[in-house]
Amino acid sequence: MDKNIINEPKDTEYIEPEQSANTLFKFMKKMDYLKEIIKNCAIIPRYNDEIINYLKITLIGDRIAFPMICFCDINLTKLKLHAKKYGDFGIGIKKEWAYKNVDIEPIHYVNPNSNEIIDFRDAFLEALSNSNKDEEKVSNYLSTSLLYMKPIFGQMHNGERTDFYCFHDEREWRYIPHIDERNIDLILRDKYLTDAYKMISNEALRANEKYWLKFSPEDISYIIVENEKEAIELAEYIYTLKDIYTRNQILGMISKILILNNLGKDW
């Protein structure tokens, strides 16, 4: 055994990062969304559109939608740029918690012009055209890979605008629930890619807690609001949850509130 190796970690042991963040952040546009997350100690997945025209798989089209929860792996000092796009309210959860959750992982950023994508497209088309049950595992793997894949650069819808964006800046991690009900589709395509159908699908996810991403108050690293007034409002709200959480948990969550406008000023 190499004497220079000290306390060699196991494959499943969490190793604290030295350059990337030690926290995964989820941002949103409304205080009410953040309050709901804190009250439930859970985040409910929602159907989001993904533009996949970079794959050039005409059989599935240029756009799909599927349920997910997205996090960014960005250090505190650089969060303000991310918040401008996604909202001024956020929650940061320990990356160690995410690592132990088998349904959360960093997505795979790809170069659409690479040989990898050419091979992926060929394999995907072959799987679509092959009804052999022996190939089901391959098809499942390719479908799952698609859901955790994103181009380095690409189109991003922002309201009525579509911008060209560097997705890699987000260092995204993604949670995708296992859908096992017949009335809920994992992937929406074609005629089901409507706001009305996505709303119905989102309500189905909301109604079933087994699809929620749950955590404990102790898993929270930071709670972020835009200004001091909102920090006071949120602290007062958390204090009303004394029938749900212990006194120490309530005080712990309040102590983790940060003000977005102050981030980066003193680093």
Phi, psi and chi 1 to 4 in degrees:
 res  aa     phi    psi   chi1   chi2   chi3   chi4
   1 MET       -  137.5 -177.8  175.2  177.5      -
   2 ASP   -65.8  120.1 -169.3  -18.0      -      -
   3 LYS   -69.9  -16.4  -65.3 -178.5  179.3  179.6
   4 ASN   -80.5  -12.5  -66.3  -38.7      -      -
   5 ILE   -89.5  118.0  -62.3  177.1      -      -
   6 ILE  -115.5  129.6  -57.8  174.1      -      -
   7 ASN    51.3   53.5  -64.4  -32.4      -      -
   8 GLU   -60.6  124.4 -177.0  176.5    5.2      -
   9 PRO   -74.1  153.9   27.7  -33.8      -      -
  10 LYS   -75.0  162.2  -60.2  176.6 -178.5  177.5
  11 ASP   -60.3  -30.3  -69.0  -21.3      -      -
  12 THR   -95.5    1.0   55.7      -      -      -
  13 GLU   -80.7  138.7 -176.0  177.8  -21.4      -
  14 TYR   -76.4  131.3  177.8   76.1      -      -
  15 ILE  -113.3  122.1  -58.8  174.1      -      -
  16 GLU   -66.7  127.3 -166.7  167.7  -69.0      -
  17 PRO   -70.5  152.8   25.5  -33.6      -      -
  18 GLU  -106.5  -22.4  -64.1 -178.5   -4.0      -
  19 GLN  -117.3  -36.2  -63.4 -167.8   55.9      -
  20 SER   -86.0  173.4   60.7      -      -      -
  21 ALA   -68.8  154.8      -      -      -      -
  22 ASN   -98.6   10.6 -161.0   38.1      -      -
  23 THR  -137.6  143.7  -60.9      -      -      -
  24 LEU  -102.9  132.7  -63.3 -178.3      -      -
  25 PHE  -111.6  139.7  -68.0   93.9      -      -
  26 LYS  -121.7  121.5  168.7   72.3  176.9  172.5
  27 PHE  -110.4  153.3  -80.8   86.7      -      -
  28 MET  -149.2  168.7   59.0 -142.4   74.4      -
  29 LYS   -96.4  -10.6  -65.2 -175.2 -179.4  -63.9
  30 LYS  -130.9  141.9  -66.3 -177.0  179.0 -178.9
  31 MET   -60.0  -37.0  171.2   77.9   85.6      -
  32 ASP   -59.7  -36.4  -73.1  -15.1      -      -
  33 TYR   -63.6  -42.9  -61.0  158.1      -      -
  34 LEU   -65.8  -41.0 -178.4   57.0      -      -
  35 LYS   -61.3  -41.2  -72.3  179.2  177.9  177.6
  36 GLU   -63.4  -41.5 -179.5 -176.6   50.9      -
  37 ILE   -62.0  -43.8  -71.0  171.7      -      -
  38 ILE   -67.3  -41.7  -66.7  171.3      -      -
  39 LYS   -62.4  -43.4  179.8  179.9  179.1 -179.7
  40 ASN   -85.3  -16.1  -65.2  -32.3      -      -
  41 CYS    48.9   48.1 -112.0      -      -      -
  42 ALA  -161.0  149.9      -      -      -      -
  43 ILE  -115.5  131.5  -51.9  174.3      -      -
  44 ILE   -95.2  124.6  -56.8  173.0      -      -
  45 PRO   -65.9  152.9   22.7  -31.1      -      -
  46 ARG  -134.4  153.6  -67.3 -179.8   58.0   83.1
  47 TYR   -74.4  126.7  -81.3   79.4      -      -
  48 ASN  -123.6  144.6  -70.0  -47.8      -      -
  49 ASP   -76.4  143.7  -72.6    5.6      -      -
  50 GLU  -129.3  126.3  -74.3  -74.7  -66.2      -
  51 ILE   -82.9  121.6  -62.8  174.6      -      -
  52 ILE  -121.3   23.4   57.5  169.3      -      -
  53 ASN   -65.2  -20.3   54.6    3.6      -      -
  54 TYR   -64.6  -21.1   67.6   95.0      -      -
  55 LEU   -80.2  -22.6  -68.2  172.7      -      -
  56 LYS    57.5   43.7  -61.0  177.9 -178.1  177.2
  57 ILE  -104.0   92.8  -57.9  177.3      -      -
  58 THR   -64.5  -24.7   56.0      -      -      -
  59 LEU   -68.3  -22.4  -70.4  177.6      -      -
  60 ILE  -112.6   -2.8   57.6  175.0      -      -
  61 GLY    88.1 -172.4      -      -      -      -
  62 ASP   -95.3   -8.0  -68.3  -20.4      -      -
  63 ARG  -149.5  141.0 -173.8  167.4   61.3   99.3
  64 ILE  -136.5  169.0   58.6  174.6      -      -
  65 ALA  -137.3  141.6      -      -      -      -
  66 PHE  -153.7  158.4   51.4   92.8      -      -
  67 PRO   -75.5  137.3   27.6  -33.3      -      -
  68 MET  -160.4  165.1   67.3  178.0   88.2      -
  69 ILE  -128.9  126.3  -61.5  170.5      -      -
  70 CYS  -106.6  137.9  -58.6      -      -      -
  71 PHE  -124.1  156.7  -61.1   91.0      -      -
  72 CYS  -114.2  147.4   69.7      -      -      -
  73 ASP  -108.3   73.1  178.6    5.4      -      -
  74 ILE  -127.1  138.2  -59.3  174.8      -      -
  75 ASN   -65.8  153.3  -71.4  -47.7      -      -
  76 LEU   -52.8  -40.3  -86.1  172.9      -      -
  77 THR   -67.2  -15.7   53.9      -      -      -
  78 LYS  -113.8   11.2  -64.0 -176.9  177.8 -179.8
  79 LEU   -73.3  -24.5  -81.6  177.5      -      -
  80 LYS   -62.2  -36.2  -68.2  176.9   80.4  171.1
  81 LEU   -64.8  -40.7  -72.9  173.5      -      -
  82 HIS   -67.0  -41.4 -173.8   81.5      -      -
  83 ALA   -63.6  -30.2      -      -      -      -
  84 LYS   -58.8  -32.2  -78.7 -175.9  179.0  180.0
  85 LYS   -87.4  -34.2  -64.3 -177.3  176.7   68.9
  86 TYR  -113.9   -9.9  -66.2   98.5      -      -
  87 GLY   125.6  158.7      -      -      -      -
  88 ASP   -92.5    2.3  -64.4  -35.5      -      -
  89 PHE  -113.6  131.4  -55.9   95.8      -      -
  90 GLY  -148.2  162.1      -      -      -      -
  91 ILE  -133.0  134.9 -173.1  163.9      -      -
  92 GLY  -110.7  127.0      -      -      -      -
  93 ILE  -118.4  141.9  -53.8  179.5      -      -
  94 LYS   -56.0  134.8  -63.9  174.5 -177.5  176.8
  95 LYS   -66.4  -29.0 -169.1 -178.3  -76.3 -176.3
  96 GLU   -61.2  -39.1 -177.0  174.6    4.9      -
  97 TRP   -60.9  -43.8  161.2   84.2      -      -
  98 ALA   -65.1  -39.2      -      -      -      -
  99 TYR   -63.1  -33.3  179.6   71.2      -      -
 100 LYS   -81.2  -10.4  -67.4  176.7  179.6  178.4
 101 ASN   -94.0  114.7 -170.0  -46.8      -      -
 102 VAL   -68.4  -13.1  -63.8      -      -      -
 103 ASP   -96.6    5.2  -67.4  -37.6      -      -
 104 ILE  -116.9  129.8  -54.4  175.2      -      -
 105 GLU  -159.3  158.3   60.6  179.0  -51.7      -
 106 PRO   -67.2  143.4   21.1  -29.6      -      -
 107 ILE   -78.9  166.6   67.7  170.9      -      -
 108 HIS  -102.5  112.6  180.0 -162.1      -      -
 109 TYR   -85.8  133.6  -69.2   99.4      -      -
 110 VAL  -127.6  153.8  -63.1      -      -      -
 111 ASN   -90.0  114.2  179.2  -10.2      -      -
 112 PRO   -58.1  -19.6  -24.3   35.3      -      -
 113 ASN   -94.4    4.8  -57.0  -49.6      -      -
 114 SER   -80.7  161.2   65.9      -      -      -
 115 ASN   -64.9  -29.5  -71.0  -32.7      -      -
 116 GLU   -58.9  -44.2  177.0 -170.2    4.5      -
 117 ILE   -70.1  -36.1  -69.8  -58.5      -      -
 118 ILE   -60.6  -45.8  -65.8  172.8      -      -
 119 ASP   -65.6  -40.5  -69.5  -17.4      -      -
 120 PHE   -62.6  -45.2  178.5   86.0      -      -
 121 ARG   -62.1  -44.0  179.7  166.8   57.8 -114.7
 122 ASP   -62.2  -43.6  -68.9  -16.3      -      -
 123 ALA   -67.0  -39.1      -      -      -      -
 124 PHE   -65.4  -44.7 -158.9   93.1      -      -
 125 LEU   -64.1  -37.4  -71.7  170.1      -      -
 126 GLU   -65.1  -41.2  177.0   66.3   21.4      -
 127 ALA   -66.0  -37.9      -      -      -      -
 128 LEU   -65.0  -33.9  -75.1  176.7      -      -
 129 SER   -89.7   -4.9   62.0      -      -      -
 130 ASN  -108.6  117.9 -165.7  -25.1      -      -
 131 SER   -95.7    8.1   59.3      -      -      -
 132 ASN   -66.0  124.5 -170.7  -21.0      -      -
 133 LYS   -62.9  -25.2  -71.6 -173.3  177.1 -179.0
 134 ASP   -66.5  -20.8  -67.3  -22.7      -      -
 135 GLU   -92.9    5.3  -59.2  -65.0  -30.8      -
 136 GLU   -62.2  -38.7 -174.0  175.0  -10.8      -
 137 LYS   -64.4  -38.0  -70.3 -175.9  178.0  179.5
 138 VAL   -65.9  -43.4  175.1      -      -      -
 139 SER   -62.3  -42.5  -61.9      -      -      -
 140 ASN   -63.2  -40.6  -70.6  -19.0      -      -
 141 TYR   -63.9  -44.8  169.3   75.1      -      -
 142 LEU   -65.6  -39.3  -68.1  169.2      -      -
 143 SER   -65.4  -43.1  -63.4      -      -      -
 144 THR   -64.0  -41.6  -59.8      -      -      -
 145 SER   -59.8  -39.1  -62.5      -      -      -
 146 LEU   -60.1  -39.3  172.6   62.8      -      -
 147 LEU   -72.1  -20.2  -57.6 -174.5      -      -
 148 TYR  -109.6   26.7  -73.7   94.8      -      -
 149 MET  -121.3  143.5 -176.7 -177.3  -66.3      -
 150 LYS  -153.6  146.0 -157.0  158.3 -167.7  171.3
 151 PRO   -72.8  153.9   27.6  -35.0      -      -
 152 ILE   -60.3  -44.4  -61.8  171.2      -      -
 153 PHE  -121.6  151.6  -51.4  102.9      -      -
 154 GLY   179.6 -175.6      -      -      -      -
 155 GLN   -82.6  140.1  -66.1  176.0  -29.6      -
 156 MET  -132.6  124.1  176.9  177.6  175.9      -
 157 HIS   -81.1  130.9  -69.6  -54.4      -      -
 158 ASN  -134.5   87.5 -173.5    7.3      -      -
 159 GLY    69.5 -121.7      -      -      -      -
 160 GLU   -90.3   -4.6  -63.7 -179.7   -6.2      -
 161 ARG   -99.2  153.0  -67.8  176.0   48.7 -169.8
 162 THR  -124.6  116.9  -61.6      -      -      -
 163 ASP  -108.8  155.6  -61.2  -40.1      -      -
 164 PHE   -92.1  129.6 -161.0   68.6      -      -
 165 TYR  -139.8  148.1 -174.9   63.6      -      -
 166 CYS   -90.7   97.0  178.5      -      -      -
 167 PHE   -65.2  -30.1  -67.6  119.4      -      -
 168 HIS   -61.4  -24.2 -169.1  -98.0      -      -
 169 ASP   -61.3  -24.1  -82.4  -11.9      -      -
 170 GLU   -80.3  -20.6  -61.9 -178.8  -15.6      -
 171 ARG    45.8   59.3  -60.5  176.2   59.8   84.6
 172 GLU   -76.8  138.5 -178.3 -179.1  -19.5      -
 173 TRP  -112.1  151.9  -71.4   51.1      -      -
 174 ARG  -139.6  138.1 -171.8  173.9  -77.9  177.6
 175 TYR  -109.6  127.4  164.6   76.4      -      -
 176 ILE  -127.0  118.9  -59.9  172.3      -      -
 177 PRO   -71.5  153.9   28.2  -34.9      -      -
 178 HIS   -81.2  116.3  -69.6  -72.9      -      -
 179 ILE   -93.9  120.3  -57.4  -63.3      -      -
 180 ASP  -126.6   20.0   56.5    7.7      -      -
 181 GLU  -111.4  141.5  -66.0 -173.0   35.3      -
 182 ARG   -68.8  -25.9  -67.2 -177.1 -179.7  180.0
 183 ASN   -89.9    5.1   63.7  -27.8      -      -
 184 ILE  -124.4  123.1  -54.1  178.6      -      -
 185 ASP   -91.8  136.8  -64.0  -44.7      -      -
 186 LEU   -70.0  -46.6  175.2   60.4      -      -
 187 ILE  -118.2  128.5  -59.4  176.5      -      -
 188 LEU  -100.8  135.5  -57.0 -176.9      -      -
 189 ARG  -139.1  164.9  -66.2  170.4   46.3 -166.5
 190 ASP    52.5 -121.0  -53.7  -35.6      -      -
 191 LYS   -68.0  -15.6   63.9 -179.2 -179.6  179.8
 192 TYR   -88.4   -2.4  -61.4  106.9      -      -
 193 LEU   -85.1   59.5  -80.5  171.3      -      -
 194 THR  -122.7  155.0   64.6      -      -      -
 195 ASP   -60.8  -37.4  -70.0  -19.7      -      -
 196 ALA   -65.3  -44.2      -      -      -      -
 197 TYR   -70.4  -37.9 -164.1   85.7      -      -
 198 LYS   -64.8  -34.9  -78.6 -174.9  -76.1 -173.3
 199 MET   -64.5  -43.2 -176.0 -179.9  -63.2      -
 200 ILE   -61.6  -43.5  -66.9  171.1      -      -
 201 SER   -66.1  -38.7  -59.9      -      -      -
 202 ASN   -64.9  -39.4  -75.0  -28.1      -      -
 203 GLU   -64.9  -35.1  -72.9  -56.7  -44.1      -
 204 ALA   -65.3  -38.2      -      -      -      -
 205 LEU   -67.9  -40.8  -66.6  174.7      -      -
 206 ARG   -63.6  -33.2  174.4  177.6  -71.9  -83.0
 207 ALA   -76.6  -13.0      -      -      -      -
 208 ASN  -123.5  106.4 -162.4  -31.2      -      -
 209 GLU   -65.2  -17.6  -70.0 -169.4   20.4      -
 210 LYS   -68.0  -15.7   70.2  179.7  178.7 -179.5
 211 TYR   -93.1   -5.5  -62.1  127.1      -      -
 212 TRP   -76.2  152.3  -61.6    8.2      -      -
 213 LEU   -97.4  105.8 -177.7   57.8      -      -
 214 LYS  -101.3  150.2  -61.0 -179.2  179.8 -178.4
 215 PHE  -148.6  177.7   53.1   89.8      -      -
 216 SER  -110.9  160.8   71.1      -      -      -
 217 PRO   -55.7  -32.5  -26.8   35.5      -      -
 218 GLU   -69.5  -18.3  -68.6   74.7   22.1      -
 219 ASP   -79.2  -12.9  -65.6  -40.1      -      -
 220 ILE   -79.3  131.9  -60.5  172.8      -      -
 221 SER   -98.2  -41.9  -64.6      -      -      -
 222 TYR  -145.8  150.4  -52.7  100.6      -      -
 223 ILE  -126.1  126.0  -60.0  171.1      -      -
 224 ILE  -117.5  132.1  -61.7  173.5      -      -
 225 VAL  -129.6  170.0  -64.8      -      -      -
 226 GLU   -78.5  -40.4 -176.1 -179.6   12.2      -
 227 ASN  -143.3  176.6   53.7   53.1      -      -
 228 GLU   -65.6  -38.1 -174.3  175.0  -14.0      -
 229 LYS   -58.8  -43.5  179.3 -178.9  177.1 -178.7
 230 GLU   -71.0  -30.7  -69.1  165.7  -17.0      -
 231 ALA   -64.0  -41.7      -      -      -      -
 232 ILE   -66.3  -43.7  -66.1  171.5      -      -
 233 GLU   -59.6  -44.0  176.7 -172.6  -19.3      -
 234 LEU   -69.1  -39.5 -174.0   60.0      -      -
 235 ALA   -61.4  -41.9      -      -      -      -
 236 GLU   -65.0  -37.0  -70.9  176.4  -19.7      -
 237 TYR   -66.7  -45.4  172.4   76.3      -      -
 238 ILE   -59.8  -35.9  -67.3  174.0      -      -
 239 TYR   -64.1  -27.6 -172.2   72.7      -      -
 240 THR   -73.0   -8.8   67.3      -      -      -
 241 LEU   -90.6   23.8  -57.2  177.8      -      -
 242 LYS   -67.4  -14.5   54.1 -171.4  176.7 -177.8
 243 ASP   -82.8  -11.9  -68.7  -23.2      -      -
 244 ILE  -103.9  -40.0  -58.6  175.4      -      -
 245 TYR  -119.0  159.4  -58.9  113.0      -      -
 246 THR   -74.5  165.1   67.2      -      -      -
 247 ARG   -59.0  -42.8 -179.8  176.7 -178.6  -86.7
 248 ASN   -64.9  -38.2  -75.1  -16.8      -      -
 249 GLN   -65.5  -41.6  -72.7  174.8  -34.6      -
 250 ILE   -63.6  -47.9  -73.9  173.7      -      -
 251 LEU   -63.8  -36.2  -66.8  175.8      -      -
 252 GLY   -63.9  -44.4      -      -      -      -
 253 MET   -66.1  -41.7  -73.6 -169.1  -76.1      -
 254 ILE   -61.5  -38.4  -68.9  174.1      -      -
 255 SER   -67.2  -16.5   72.3      -      -      -
 256 LYS   -94.5    3.6  -65.9  168.9 -177.3  175.6
 257 ILE   -73.8  127.4  -63.5  175.5      -      -
 258 LEU  -119.3  153.0  -64.4 -179.9      -      -
 259 ILE  -102.4  120.9  -63.6  173.2      -      -
 260 LEU   -57.0  -41.5 -176.1   64.3      -      -
 261 ASN   -62.6  -19.8  -70.2  -20.7      -      -
 262 ASN   -92.0  -14.5  -67.6  -19.7      -      -
 263 LEU   -64.1  130.2  -67.8 -176.2      -      -
 264 GLY    89.7   -9.7      -      -      -      -
 265 LYS   -69.7  -34.2  -75.3 -174.6  176.6 -179.4
 266 ASP  -114.5   14.8  -63.7  -44.0      -      -
 267 TRP   -98.3      -  -82.5  -72.2      -      -
